[in-house]
């Protein structure tokens, strides 16, 4: 079992790429480290209805979104390869790609707490006044986690 478990939430943004580069540079060369890539996607609804032009368009859009989810799953494997290139051994990399049932912050906090990660690498983008009212994923995670080191990449 790894002495240090690292959680890297990944949502395919440029800030996530920075967090990935940070994890590689800081933790990639260390032994006895396990890293988990985590992505929770919004599940698609299943719609069964009569075939009409509107429903046909909706099913076409859902088909597109389904393909996009499959593409992200494939891209997450490519991210896993970047971790290997950064120095992590293949056996110490886990990938979690799952449909989310709650908001993304709650999913990350629950997963981090359940699997007892010692470090979480988050990205943070400052700005946007709307985050003041709604609360960002970053602030929700940081305020909810206890006994976990949070590395912030911005």
C-alpha positions in Angstrom: 0.0 0.0 0.0 1.3 3.5 -0.9 2.4 5.7 1.9 0.9 8.7 0.2 -2.4 8.8 -1.7 -2.9 11.7 -4.0 -6.2 12.7 -5.6 -6.1 14.7 -8.8 -9.6 15.9 -9.9 -9.5 16.4 -13.7 -12.0 18.2 -15.9 -10.1 18.7 -19.1 -9.2 22.4 -18.7 -5.9 24.2 -19.1 -5.8 24.7 -15.4 -6.2 20.9 -15.0 -3.2 20.5 -17.2 -1.2 22.8 -14.9 -2.3 20.7 -11.9 -1.2 17.6 -13.8 2.2 19.2 -14.5 2.6 20.2 -10.9 1.7 16.6 -9.7 4.3 15.2 -12.1 7.0 17.6 -11.0 6.5 17.3 -7.3 5.3 13.7 -6.8 6.3 11.8 -10.0 9.8 10.9 -8.9 8.8 9.8 -5.4 8.5 6.2 -4.5 5.6 4.8 -2.5 3.1 7.3 -4.0 -0.3 6.4 -5.5 -2.2 8.9 -7.6 -5.9 8.8 -8.6 -7.3 10.7 -11.5 -10.9 11.6 -10.8 -13.6 12.8 -13.2 -17.3 12.8 -12.4 -19.5 13.6 -15.4 -23.1 14.6 -15.6 -25.1 11.5 -16.6 -27.4 11.7 -19.6 -31.1 11.1 -19.2 -32.7 8.1 -20.9 -35.6 9.3 -23.0 -38.2 7.0 -24.5 -40.9 8.7 -26.5 -42.6 8.5 -29.9 -40.5 9.4 -32.8 -41.2 13.0 -33.7 -38.9 15.6 -35.3 -38.3 17.3 -31.9 -37.5 14.0 -30.2 -35.3 13.0 -33.1 -33.3 16.2 -32.6 -33.2 15.6 -28.9 -32.0 12.0 -29.3 -29.4 13.3 -31.8 -28.1 15.8 -29.2 -28.0 13.0 -26.5 -26.1 10.8 -28.9 -23.5 13.6 -29.4 -23.2 14.1 -25.7 -22.8 10.4 -25.2 -19.9 10.4 -27.7 -18.4 13.3 -25.9 -18.4 11.4 -22.6 -16.8 8.4 -24.3 -14.2 10.7 -25.8 -13.4 12.2 -22.3 -13.0 8.7 -21.0 -10.4 8.0 -23.7 -8.7 11.3 -23.1 -8.4 10.4 -19.4 -6.3 7.4 -20.4 -4.1 9.8 -22.3 -3.7 11.9 -19.1 -2.8 8.6 -17.3 0.0 8.2 -19.9 1.3 11.7 -19.1 1.6 10.7 -15.4 3.6 7.7 -16.5 5.9 9.9 -18.5 6.2 12.2 -15.5 7.6 9.4 -13.4 4.7 7.6 -11.8 4.7 3.8 -12.2 1.7 2.4 -14.1 0.7 0.3 -11.1 0.4 3.4 -8.9 -2.1 5.2 -11.1 -5.8 4.8 -10.7 -8.5 6.3 -12.8 -12.0 7.0 -11.7 -14.5 8.0 -14.4 -18.0 8.0 -13.0 -21.4 9.6 -13.3 -22.1 12.1 -10.7 -25.0 12.0 -8.3 -24.3 15.3 -6.4 -22.6 18.5 -7.3 -19.0 18.1 -8.3 -17.6 19.5 -5.0 -19.6 17.0 -2.9 -18.5 14.1 -5.2 -14.8 15.1 -4.7 -15.1 15.6 -1.0 -17.0 12.3 -0.5 -14.5 10.3 -2.7 -11.5 11.9 -0.9 -12.9 11.2 2.5 -14.0 7.7 1.8 -10.7 6.6 0.3 -8.6 8.6 2.8 -6.4 10.6 0.4 -3.5 12.4 2.1 -3.1 15.0 -0.6 -5.5 16.6 -3.2 -4.2 18.7 -6.0 -6.7 21.4 -7.0 -6.6 24.2 -9.5 -8.1 27.6 -8.7 -9.1 30.3 -11.1 -9.7 33.6 -9.4 -12.2 36.1 -10.6 -15.9 36.0 -11.7 -18.1 37.8 -9.3 -20.8 35.2 -9.6 -18.6 32.8 -7.6 -19.0 35.1 -4.7 -22.7 34.3 -4.6 -22.7 30.7 -5.7 -19.5 29.5 -4.1 -16.8 27.8 -6.2 -16.0 24.1 -6.3 -12.5 25.1 -5.0 -13.8 26.9 -1.8 -16.4 24.1 -1.1 -13.7 21.4 -1.2 -11.1 23.4 0.8 -13.7 24.2 3.5 -15.0 20.6 3.7 -11.8 18.6 3.8 -10.2 17.8 7.1 -6.8 16.0 7.6 -6.0 16.3 4.0 -3.2 18.4 2.4 -4.6 20.6 -0.3 -2.1 21.7 -3.0 -3.5 24.7 -5.0 -2.3 25.3 -8.5 -3.4 28.6 -10.2 
